[in-house]
């Protein structure tokens, strides 16, 4: 039986918190850029499309959140479900970053250490 004290639950919780933090920051960037640009639309203005070397096609709309991920984190962040995880469909998945067409797994323990104030490790 899986419980809150198990290692898999702890790892999944950290993964979820990393994903939640990055997603919130990504969406807040959209809000701030739209507000600063004086946009009347909900989306980022089309003129503010950044350099997307990730292979994601967003030339028809502005994507300031993705641009922030590329410049602040080194690439877009995504999560993938892991086969065999005992949490099954309830898992948050593993966190990955795309950089120059390659996927790099994000080290959740390094992220947790950085958040705790150690700032000694790279997260990918």
Rosetta blueprint (number, residue, H / E / L):
1 X L
2 X L
3 X L
4 X L
5 X L
6 X L
7 X H
8 X H
9 X H
10 X H
11 X H
12 X H
13 X H
14 X H
15 X H
16 X H
17 X H
18 X H
19 X H
20 X H
21 X H
22 X H
23 X H
24 X H
25 X H
26 X H
27 X H
28 X H
29 X H
30 X H
31 X H
32 X H
33 X H
34 X H
35 X H
36 X H
37 X H
38 X L
39 X L
40 X L
41 X L
42 X L
43 X L
44 X L
45 X L
46 X H
47 X H
48 X H
49 X L
50 X L
51 X L
52 X L
53 X L
54 X L
55 X L
56 X L
57 X L
58 X L
59 X L
60 X L
61 X L
62 X L
63 X L
64 X H
65 X H
66 X H
67 X H
68 X H
69 X H
70 X H
71 X H
72 X H
73 X H
74 X L
75 X L
76 X L
77 X E
78 X E
79 X E
80 X E
81 X L
82 X L
83 X L
84 X L
85 X L
86 X L
87 X L
88 X H
89 X H
90 X H
91 X L
92 X L
93 X L
94 X E
95 X E
96 X E
97 X E
98 X E
99 X E
100 X L
101 X L
102 X E
103 X E
104 X E
105 X E
106 X L
107 X L
108 X H
109 X H
110 X H
111 X H
112 X H
113 X H
114 X H
115 X H
116 X L
117 X L
118 X L
119 X L
120 X L
121 X L
122 X L
123 X L
124 X L
